[in-house]
Every structure is written in C-alpha cells, then in structure tokens.
Amino acid sequence: MSKRAIIAVDIQNDYFPGGKYELAGMERAADNAARVIRAARERGDRVIHIQHVFEGPEAPFFVPNTEGVKTNPVVAPLAGENIVVKTHVHSFLNTDLKELLDHNGIEDVVVVGAMSHMCIDAATRAASDLGYNTTVFQDACATRDLEFNGVTVPAGSVHAAMMAALGFAYAKIVDTDIYLAAE
C-alpha cells in the first residue's frame, strides 16, 4: 500500500465563479488538482478531501447545508475516499486527519486546494511540523487579492509569496505538468 496521501483542501463551490468568496484562478487550480488526484488514484495513493464548514448561518461562506459548502464536482470524492470536515483554517486542528494519516502509514503528504494564503499554508506547515514529507502542487492551489493597510496585493503576488515561504522550509513546491510528466 502507498505511503502517500493527497490532501485536497477546500475545493468547494463557494470559491468558484458565482460563489460567495470567489478566488482568482480557482477553475484552473481545481483542474490541476483533479489531474493530481486522478494520477494518485491510479497509483493507489490515498485521497483525502478536506471540507471547511463554518458554524452557523451567519458565516460569510461555506454555510452548512448550501451548494457553496459542497466539494466541487471536478474533484468529487469517490466511494471509500475520506472526507475530513473542519471548522477552522487548520486542517489538523480538532479533526482526525493526523490519526487517519498515521493509521494508514502515510509518510508523504501532497497538498492541493485553497486558499494558498490560509488553509494551504496552515495544512502544509502542520504536515511538515508533524514529520510528513510535504509537497505542494503550486498550480493546483488558488487564492485572492488581499488588502493590508490600504494596499491591495494581487492574488498572483499573494500566491507567489506563500509558495516562496513554504518552499523555503516546509515543502517541496512543484508544478503539475512537470511532476506528472516525470511520473
């Protein structure tokens, strides 16, 4: 059995065009994530879907029991694949993700999904801190423009800064096409 798991973080409808919290490049990122997941399934790697559900109907997005909270069909879980529901940015916080990985002998974690500057960052750092060999498919992740102190930071710059930081000490950062061509 494979010792690698793909963790597909928050690839949910609210992040897509028309959703409550649209991200720049989410469709492209999800298409790449789908390619990574498809290759993982063919290799026999474990695929784990993370679903963020905010508590309460006043949530800004990912409201319980709405279309927006559902995993987007492009990466829909197959029967038998794990779905870990979280209520925080951090995929390991108050979830059974670590136990699931350890129970299945996982040593290598691949992270794809959204948002680069929040949930991808948190999942990647946590996976690395917990001792997993961690890889992020940078073009299978998406984010959005941010604002700080009256300055708008474009999504592309936010994403690049996050990948640079994660690549410095936490994860191997790869491109989908290059990685899949080498497999």
N, C-alpha and C positions, 0 to 999 in steps of 0.2 A: 504494500500500500504506500502511496505517495506521502511524503513528509512535507508537502507544500499545500498551502491554502490560499485561495484568492478571497480577499475580503472586499466585497462590493458595498461601499459606504454610501447610503442615502441617495441612490439613483431613483429618485421619486418624482412623481408628476409635477409637484409644485415648483420644481426647479426648471422645468421645460417651458418653451414659449406658451404663453397663455396661463401659466401657473401663477401662484400668489407671490413667488420670490424667484423670478427668472434669473438664470445665470448666463453669463457670456459663454458661448461655445458649448453649452450643455449637450446639444444633439450630437456634435462631433465626439465629445468625450464619451458619451454613452455608446456610440457606435464602436469606438475603440475598446471600451470596457467589454462590450458584447463579444468582440473578437478575442480578447484575452480570456474571457470566461469560456467561450467555445473551445479554444485550444486547451484550456485547463481540464475541461470535461473529457476531451479526447485522450489526454494523458492520464486521467484518473486522479487528478488533484481535487481536493475538497473545495467546494464553492460555498461561501458563507455570505448571506445577504444581511446587511445592517439596515434597519428601518427606524428612522427617527420619528417618534410620535410625541408631540408636545402635549402636556396635560392640560385639558380644559379647552372649551370652545372659543376662548378669547385669544388663543395662540395666533401669532402673525401668519403662520403657515404650518403645514403638516398637522392639520387639525384632525383629531380622531374621527373615524367613520366618514371621511370625504375622499373624493377621487384624488385630490392632491397628495394625500398621505401614502397612496399606493405606489409600489415599485413600478417603474415604467416598464411597459411590455417588452421593450428592446432587450432588457436583461432579466426578464421574469424568471423567478426560481423554478426549477424543475422539481418534480416529486422527489422527496428524500433530501433535498438541499436544506440546510439550516437557515432559518431567519431569526436573527437576534434583534429584538426590539429594545431601543434605548430611549431615554428621556433626557439625556444630556448630550453635549457636544462629543464627549469622550466615549468611544465605543466599548471600552473595557469597564467603565465606571458603572457599578450596580447592574452589570449584566453577567451572563455566564460565558462570555466569549473566551476568556483565558482558560476556563475549565474545558470548554469544547475543543480548543486547540490542543491542550495538553493531553486530554483523553484520547485524542486521535494521533498522538505522536508527531504533531506538526512542529517543524523546526524552521521552515521558511514561510514568510508571510508576504504576499503581494497585495498592495493596496491600490484600489481604483475608486473613483466616485467624486463626491462633492462634500463640502466646499474646500478647495485647496487650502485656504487660509484658516479654516476652523476644524472641521471634522477629519479631513485628511491629515492635517498637521497633528492633531491630537492622537489619532489612531496610529500614525507612523511613529511618533515619538514614544508612545506607550509600548508598542510592539517591540521596538528596539530596546527600550529600557527593561522590558521583561525578558530579553535574551533571544528573541527571534531574529533570524537573518531577514532583513526587511528590504523590500523593493517597492518603488512607486513607479507606475506607468504614468509619466507626467502628462501625456496627451490623452489619457483616459480619465483625466480629472478636470474639473471646471470651478470657476469662482465668479466673482462680480466686481464691479467698480466699488471702491471703498472711499470714504471721506474721513479725513482727520484734520482738525484744526482749520477748516475752511479750504482744504486742498483735496481735490479729487484724484485718487490714484487709480489709473485704468486697470481693468481686470488683468490684462496681459502682464502688467508690471507687478501686480499683487501675486499672480501665479508664479512668475519668474523668481521673485524674491523668496517665496515659500519653498520652491523647488531647490533653489540655491542653498537655503538654510538647511533643509532636510538632507540634501546631498552632502553637506559638509561633515555631518557627524552621525546621522541617524539611518540613512537608507541609501541604497543604490538607486539612482534615478535613470530610467530608461524610456525609450520611445517604442511604441507598439510595433511599427513596421520593422525596425531593426531587430528587435528581440524575437519576433515571430519568424523572421527570415532565417535567423540563426538556429532556431529550434530543430 
